[in-house]
Amino acid sequence: MGHRILIVDDEPDIVTMLSGFFTVKGYQVLEAFDGKAALRQIEHAPDIILLDINMPGIDGLEICDRIRGHVACPILFLTARIEDADKVRGFAAGGDDYVVKPFSLIELEARVQAHLRREERHSQETSVKFAGDLAIDFAQRCCFCQGSRIVFTKKEFDIIALLAQNPGQIFDRERIYERIWGYDSEGDSGVVSEHIRRVRAKIAEHTDRTYIETVWGCGYKWTR
């Protein structure tokens, strides 16, 4: 059975085109033409979401922000917006990638496959790492602190996994961005700082210990 892909766009022609393309490629396709329908379709647990930003009512950014704490699958924004501020807003809301309209179907499929391959690699991780008060469960992609579960977005946990699996090693923002978002993403490495701030804030709700240390002028590292 193929991967389940949710396509959300208020332009029927785009949904029809993408639905036909990915159906031929062997995907199970879910369709939604507005934000409310998208929220209903998400209950069917898609493996990846293609999400238009400019939609009436509930736009793509709001949908992403609402679901990101509960849905771990990759979210790729479809948009005509190309301003850096829009990209930062999208990544801050929990998006994983941007595909700018008009786009090549071949490139879009390549991006979808790349994100799904990353997900498959993550799903094969079954170990649990213990660090002070924190237990990092790579299979469930979450952390536990003194019995309390801490839920992270996909990118937040990817950053934790990268740093925690290389304790003491310093990663600058650009390297973290390339490892987590990919070399061909169209965003800005500045979004890394915002994600790390959110990770720290969530952990700080449960413990005073600092796990991600800032090495000024160099980057970030996981404390030993």
Residue pairs with C-beta under 8 A, 6 or more apart in sequence:
1 28
2 25
2 26
2 27
2 28
3 27
3 28
3 47
3 48
3 116
4 27
4 28
4 29
4 30
4 44
4 45
4 46
4 47
4 48
5 22
5 27
5 28
5 29
5 30
5 46
5 47
5 48
5 49
5 50
5 112
6 30
6 31
6 32
6 38
6 41
6 42
6 44
6 46
6 48
6 49
6 50
6 51
7 15
7 18
7 19
7 22
7 29
7 30
7 31
7 32
7 50
8 31
8 32
8 33
8 35
8 37
8 38
8 41
8 49
8 50
8 51
8 52
8 55
8 60
8 63
9 15
9 18
9 33
9 50
9 52
9 55
9 78
10 33
10 34
10 52
10 54
10 55
10 56
11 52
12 33
14 52
14 78
15 31
15 33
17 105
18 29
18 50
18 105
18 108
19 29
19 31
21 105
21 109
22 29
22 109
22 112
23 29
25 109
30 41
30 44
30 46
31 41
32 38
32 40
32 41
34 55
34 56
34 57
34 58
35 55
35 57
35 58
35 59
35 60
35 62
35 63
36 57
36 58
38 51
38 58
38 63
39 58
39 63
39 66
39 67
42 49
42 67
42 71
45 73
46 73
47 73
47 116
47 119
48 73
48 74
48 75
48 76
48 112
48 115
48 116
48 119
49 71
49 73
49 74
49 75
49 76
50 76
50 78
50 99
50 108
50 112
51 60
51 63
51 64
51 75
51 76
51 77
51 78
51 95
52 60
52 77
52 78
52 79
53 59
53 60
53 61
53 77
53 78
53 79
53 81
53 86
53 90
54 60
54 79
54 80
54 81
60 77
60 78
60 79
60 90
61 89
61 90
61 93
64 75
64 77
64 90
64 93
64 94
64 95
65 93
65 94
67 94
68 75
68 93
68 94
68 153
68 154
69 151
69 153
72 141
72 153
72 154
72 157
73 119
73 154
74 96
74 97
74 115
74 116
74 118
74 119
74 154
75 94
75 95
75 96
75 97
76 95
76 96
76 97
76 98
76 99
76 111
76 112
76 115
77 90
77 95
77 97
77 98
77 99
78 99
78 101
78 103
79 86
79 90
79 98
79 99
79 100
79 101
80 100
80 101
81 87
81 100
82 100
82 186
84 188
87 98
87 186
87 187
87 188
87 191
88 187
88 188
88 190
88 191
88 194
90 98
90 187
91 155
91 181
91 187
91 191
91 194
91 195
92 191
92 194
94 153
94 154
94 155
96 115
96 154
96 155
96 181
97 111
97 115
97 181
97 182
97 185
98 185
98 186
98 187
99 107
99 108
99 111
100 186
111 184
114 182
122 138
122 141
122 158
122 161
123 139
125 138
125 139
125 161
126 138
126 139
127 138
127 139
128 135
128 136
128 137
128 138
128 139
129 135
129 136
129 138
129 164
129 165
130 136
131 164
131 167
131 211
131 222
132 207
132 209
132 211
133 145
133 146
133 206
133 207
133 209
134 143
134 144
134 145
134 203
134 207
134 209
134 211
135 143
135 144
135 145
136 143
136 160
136 161
136 164
137 143
137 144
138 161
141 152
141 154
141 157
142 149
142 150
142 151
142 152
142 157
143 149
143 150
143 152
143 157
143 160
143 203
144 150
145 203
145 206
145 207
146 206
146 207
148 206
150 202
150 203
150 205
150 206
151 202
152 160
152 199
152 202
153 195
153 198
155 180
155 181
155 195
156 195
156 198
156 199
156 202
158 180
159 176
159 180
159 192
159 195
159 196
159 199
160 199
162 171
162 176
162 179
162 180
163 169
163 171
163 212
163 220
163 221
163 222
164 211
164 222
166 222
167 221
167 222
167 223
167 224
168 221
168 222
168 223
168 224
169 221
169 222
170 215
170 218
170 219
170 220
170 221
171 179
171 219
171 220
171 221
172 218
172 219
173 189
173 190
173 192
173 193
173 219
173 220
174 189
175 219
176 189
176 192
176 219
176 220
177 185
177 187
177 188
177 189
177 191
177 192
180 192
181 187
181 191
196 212
196 220
199 212
200 210
200 211
200 212
203 211
210 223
211 222
211 223
212 220
212 221
212 222
212 223
213 220
213 221
213 222
213 223
214 220
215 221
